Amino acid sequence: MSDDTRNVGAPDRDRIHVNDADAPQYCTKTFGVGAEALRAAVQRVGPVAASVRQRLGA
């Protein structure tokens, strides 16, 4: 099996990666909250998007 770093596969839409450059920007826009609220929600309930959405009431 080769380790081709150019082939990263499909993005995981079920999880929020707050350290990724694009994910927080997309999620703050989608959920209608600021970056700090998003980080706090992820820290509280974990990175699963459905749990974060429920926590934020979005």
C-alpha positions in Angstrom: 0.0 0.0 0.0 1.4 3.4 -1.0 1.2 6.5 1.1 0.1 8.9 -1.6 -0.4 12.2 0.3 -2.1 13.7 -2.8 -5.0 11.3 -2.5 -6.6 12.4 0.8 -10.1 11.1 0.1 -13.4 12.8 0.6 -13.8 15.3 3.5 -15.5 14.0 6.6 -18.7 16.2 6.8 -19.8 14.5 10.0 -17.1 16.0 12.1 -15.9 19.6 12.7 -12.2 20.1 12.6 -11.6 23.4 14.4 -7.9 23.3 13.6 -8.5 23.0 9.9 -8.3 26.3 8.0 -11.6 26.1 6.2 -13.9 24.1 8.5 -14.4 26.8 11.2 -15.2 29.5 8.6 -17.8 27.2 6.9 -19.3 26.1 10.2 -19.6 29.6 11.7 -21.5 30.7 8.6 -23.6 27.6 8.5 -24.5 27.6 12.2 -24.7 31.4 12.4 -22.3 31.7 15.4 -18.9 33.2 16.0 -15.6 31.3 16.1 -15.4 31.3 19.9 -18.9 29.9 20.2 -18.1 27.2 17.7 -14.9 26.2 19.6 -16.7 26.2 22.9 -19.4 23.9 21.5 -16.9 21.5 20.0 -15.0 21.5 23.3 -18.2 20.8 25.2 -19.8 18.1 23.1 -17.0 16.9 20.8 -16.4 17.3 17.0 -19.6 15.5 15.8 -21.5 18.0 13.6 -24.9 16.9 14.7 -24.1 17.3 18.4 -22.6 20.7 17.8 -25.6 21.8 15.8 -27.9 20.6 18.6 -25.8 22.4 21.3 -25.9 25.6 19.3 -29.6 25.3 18.6 -29.0 25.7 14.9 
